Amino acid sequence: MYRLDTYYDGNLELSVKYSDGLEAFTDYLIKCIDVGFAKELATYNLSLPTGKMYTKNFNRAGFIGGK
C-alpha cells in the first residue's frame, strides 16, 4: 500500500492511500509542487510498501527541499 500525506504548517491535512504505485508517484510528482494552502510550510510524504519514504518541503520564502 502506498500513502501520500500532506502536512501544512506541521498539521496533517490529507492522507491518501493507493494500491497502484504509478498513480501514487504521479500524484506526488505532479500535484505536490508548491506551498499550497499552508501559511509557512508544506510537507509532502510518499510512503512505499518497502518502508522507504520520499519527502518534499516547500516554504513561503521559496526554499524547496526533499529526499
N, C-alpha and C positions, 0 to 999 in steps of 0.2 A: 504494500500500500504506500503510495506517495502522498505527501501532505505539504501544502503551501500555506504558511502562516504569515499574516500581515500584522505588524505592530506599528501603531502611531504613537509617538512620544512615550514608548515603553508599555503601552496597553495593547493587549491582543484585541484586534478589531475584526479579524476574519480568519477562519481556518477552513480550508477546502481539501477534501480527500479525493484522490484519484486512483483508479485501478490501472489506467493507461499511462505509462511513463512518458510517451511522446506528448500527450496532452498536458501533462504536468510541466514538462520542460518548456513547451510552447508558451503556456501562460506565464511562467517565470521569466522567460526572455522577452516577451512582448508586452505584458501588462505591468510588470514591475520596473518602471523606467523613471520614476520621479518621486518627489516627496508626498504626492497625493494630498490627502486632507489633513495631514499632520501639521501641528503648529511649528515644530522644530525638527523632528527626526522621524524617518520612516525606515523600518527594517523588514525585509522580506526573507523568509527562511524556507528553503525547499528541502524536505527530508526524504531520503530514499529508503527503500526496504532494507538495504545493506547497513544502514546506520549512518551513512555519510550525509552531511548537510552542506548545502550551498547557501550563502548569505549575501544580500546586497543591502547597503546602508546609504541613505540619502539624507542630507540636511538642508535647511533653507539657505545656508551660506554657499551651497553649491558643491560641497565635498561629497564625493562618491567613493565608497569603499566596498570591498567584498572579497570573499574567498571561495 
